[in-house]
Amino acid sequence: MWGRRSAARRLAESAGFSWKNIGDQSELSVAKMAAYVAANRAMPDDVLPTVGRVAEKLAAEEANYELVVALVEDLQNLVSHGLGHLRTAEEVRSVLGPQCLVVWEAVEKFWARVAEWRRGTGEPLRSSADILSVENEQLRATLWTSNRSLGDDTRVGTAEALRYEKAGGIEIPGYRELLAP
């Protein structure tokens, strides 16, 4: 059994980060950084499968569930942008174990509901072009992992997801609903 910091550490190290350089980061920041590296085609070919294996091991314990959901959500958001230097959804899914695939499906359904709800508000959706043209690497990682391109040059992000949940929308199911034995 791993502690919460140990789980984040294992995920960070699976993505090639030295723990001493990121030890003060939150779990969500570690998930974002691991996803950004794992999804990037410029990284060594073994990073994505290694991150996938570690995520599957982490998914076996309820204490790590939020970290695993954050990683999967960040990976999905990254691949949604359809950028050539990032891996595809199929490439990412191919390295995920069965528990992470269950999380993948739940996260995918959640974001589909957010997009449907957002379109139903009648307000115009924001363009994805504005975040895809960002050149600053740190800002890019933050924006690309917190927004999801919808395939029609529009996007939804964490602000819409929060508004959806506050409006009574269905949240991503918890560990006990998805993965508990």
Backbone torsions as a table, in degrees:
resi	resn	phi	psi	omega
1	MET	NA	136.1	179.6
2	TRP	-107.2	146.7	172.9
3	GLY	-76.8	169.5	-177.2
4	ARG	-59.3	-45.9	179.7
5	ARG	-67.4	-36.4	178.7
6	SER	-64.5	-37.0	178.3
7	ALA	-64.2	-46.3	177.9
8	ALA	-62.7	-38.4	178.9
9	ARG	-63.1	-46.0	179.7
10	ARG	-61.3	-40.7	178.5
11	LEU	-65.2	-45.2	179.2
12	ALA	-59.5	-46.7	-178.6
13	GLU	-67.0	-31.1	177.8
14	SER	-65.4	-26.2	178.6
15	ALA	-91.4	1.5	175.5
16	GLY	95.2	10.0	179.3
17	PHE	-89.2	143.6	172.7
18	SER	-82.7	128.8	-176.6
19	TRP	-60.4	-34.8	-178.2
20	LYS	-63.3	-24.4	179.7
21	ASN	-84.6	-19.1	-177.5
22	ILE	-130.6	11.7	-176.2
23	GLY	-56.8	-23.4	-179.5
24	ASP	-94.1	4.1	179.5
25	GLN	-78.1	152.4	175.8
26	SER	-73.0	162.9	176.7
27	GLU	-58.1	-40.5	-179.4
28	LEU	-64.3	-36.7	176.6
29	SER	-67.7	-39.2	177.8
30	VAL	-63.3	-43.3	178.8
31	ALA	-61.1	-44.0	179.8
32	LYS	-61.1	-46.7	-178.4
33	MET	-65.9	-42.0	179.3
34	ALA	-63.8	-43.0	179.4
35	ALA	-64.2	-43.4	-177.5
36	TYR	-61.8	-41.1	178.6
37	VAL	-71.6	-45.8	-176.5
38	ALA	-64.1	-33.7	-178.0
39	ALA	-81.1	-13.6	-174.3
40	ASN	-83.0	123.8	-179.9
41	ARG	-66.3	-20.1	-179.2
42	ALA	-74.6	-12.7	179.8
43	MET	-81.8	159.9	177.3
44	PRO	-56.5	147.4	-176.1
45	ASP	-59.6	-21.9	-176.7
46	ASP	-86.2	-6.9	-177.3
47	VAL	-66.9	-49.9	-177.9
48	LEU	-60.1	-49.9	178.0
49	PRO	-61.9	-36.0	178.9
50	THR	-65.5	-45.4	176.8
51	VAL	-60.8	-41.7	178.5
52	GLY	-61.5	-42.6	178.7
53	ARG	-64.4	-44.0	179.5
54	VAL	-65.5	-42.3	178.7
55	ALA	-59.6	-40.7	179.4
56	GLU	-64.0	-41.6	177.1
57	LYS	-64.2	-40.8	179.4
58	LEU	-65.8	-34.9	-178.2
59	ALA	-64.5	-16.4	-179.7
60	ALA	-71.2	-13.7	-177.9
61	GLU	-120.5	130.8	-178.1
62	GLU	-56.5	-36.2	-178.3
63	ALA	-60.7	-22.1	-177.9
64	ASN	-98.3	0.8	-171.8
65	TYR	-57.2	-48.1	-178.3
66	GLU	-61.8	-37.1	177.5
67	LEU	-64.0	-44.3	179.8
68	VAL	-65.9	-43.4	177.8
69	VAL	-60.6	-43.7	179.8
70	ALA	-61.3	-43.9	178.8
71	LEU	-62.2	-49.1	-178.5
72	VAL	-62.9	-42.9	179.2
73	GLU	-62.7	-43.5	178.2
74	ASP	-63.4	-42.2	177.7
75	LEU	-61.7	-45.5	179.3
76	GLN	-61.4	-44.7	-180.0
77	ASN	-61.8	-42.1	178.8
78	LEU	-61.0	-49.6	-176.0
79	VAL	-70.8	-19.9	179.9
80	SER	-64.8	-22.0	-175.5
81	HIS	-76.4	-13.1	175.4
82	GLY	63.2	31.3	-178.8
83	LEU	-87.8	137.5	-175.9
84	GLY	-61.3	-28.1	-179.2
85	HIS	-85.9	-0.5	174.7
86	LEU	-110.3	150.7	179.7
87	ARG	-68.0	163.1	179.3
88	THR	-89.8	166.3	176.1
89	ALA	-59.2	-39.4	-179.8
90	GLU	-64.1	-40.0	177.6
91	GLU	-63.7	-42.0	-179.6
92	VAL	-68.2	-48.3	-179.5
93	ARG	-57.8	-33.6	-175.9
94	SER	-66.5	-18.6	-179.5
95	VAL	-104.4	-2.7	-179.2
96	LEU	-86.3	142.1	176.3
97	GLY	-79.4	176.4	-174.4
98	PRO	-60.6	-38.4	179.6
99	GLN	-69.6	-40.7	177.6
100	CYS	-67.2	-31.3	176.4
101	LEU	-68.1	-34.6	174.7
102	VAL	-63.2	-44.4	176.9
103	VAL	-62.5	-43.3	179.0
104	TRP	-53.6	-49.8	-178.4
105	GLU	-62.1	-42.7	-179.7
106	ALA	-64.5	-42.3	179.2
107	VAL	-67.0	-41.2	179.0
108	GLU	-61.2	-43.9	178.6
109	LYS	-64.1	-41.5	179.0
110	PHE	-58.0	-50.5	-177.2
111	TRP	-67.7	-30.8	175.1
112	ALA	-64.7	-40.0	177.4
113	ARG	-67.1	-39.1	177.6
114	VAL	-60.7	-47.4	-178.8
115	ALA	-63.0	-42.9	179.1
116	GLU	-62.9	-45.9	178.3
117	TRP	-60.4	-45.6	-177.3
118	ARG	-62.5	-41.8	177.1
119	ARG	-63.7	-34.6	-179.7
120	GLY	-70.2	-14.3	179.3
121	THR	-74.4	-17.5	-179.0
122	GLY	84.4	-10.3	177.1
123	GLU	-78.0	142.5	178.7
124	PRO	-65.3	141.3	176.1
125	LEU	-76.7	151.0	178.7
126	ARG	-77.4	152.5	178.1
127	SER	-74.5	144.4	174.7
128	SER	-81.2	-16.7	-176.9
129	ALA	-59.9	-35.8	-176.4
130	ASP	-65.5	-33.6	179.4
131	ILE	-87.1	-25.6	-177.9
132	LEU	-76.5	-16.1	-179.5
133	SER	-95.0	1.4	-179.5
134	VAL	-65.5	134.0	-177.4
135	GLU	-99.5	-27.4	180.0
136	ASN	-67.5	121.9	-173.5
137	GLU	-60.8	-43.4	-179.3
138	GLN	-67.9	-43.2	178.4
139	LEU	-65.6	-39.7	177.6
140	ARG	-59.5	-46.5	-179.9
141	ALA	-60.0	-42.4	179.7
142	THR	-66.0	-48.4	-177.3
143	LEU	-68.6	-42.0	-176.3
144	TRP	-71.4	-27.8	178.4
145	THR	-87.4	-16.2	-178.7
146	SER	-104.8	3.2	177.4
147	ASN	-130.1	151.7	-179.8
148	ARG	-125.2	121.6	174.9
149	SER	-75.1	142.0	-173.6
150	LEU	-102.8	2.5	176.5
151	GLY	91.2	-5.6	178.2
152	ASP	-123.4	30.6	-178.7
153	ASP	66.9	19.5	173.7
154	THR	-119.0	172.1	-177.6
155	ARG	-150.2	160.4	167.8
156	VAL	-127.6	156.4	-178.3
157	GLY	-139.8	-168.7	-176.3
158	THR	-62.3	-30.4	177.8
159	ALA	-62.7	-43.4	178.1
160	GLU	-67.5	-38.3	178.9
161	ALA	-62.5	-41.8	178.2
162	LEU	-65.2	-44.6	178.1
163	ARG	-62.2	-39.6	177.3
164	TYR	-60.0	-48.4	179.8
165	GLU	-63.8	-41.5	179.4
166	LYS	-66.5	-25.6	178.0
167	ALA	-83.4	5.4	177.6
168	GLY	98.7	10.2	179.7
169	GLY	-67.0	157.3	-177.9
170	ILE	-76.5	126.2	178.9
171	GLU	-77.9	169.5	171.5
172	ILE	-65.0	128.1	-179.2
173	PRO	-58.5	152.5	179.5
174	GLY	-79.5	175.7	-178.0
175	TYR	-54.5	-45.8	-175.0
176	ARG	-66.9	-29.6	177.6
177	GLU	-77.3	-29.8	-174.2
178	LEU	-102.3	-46.3	-166.4
179	LEU	-119.4	-12.0	-176.0
180	ALA	-62.4	137.4	-179.1
181	PRO	-68.5	NA	NA
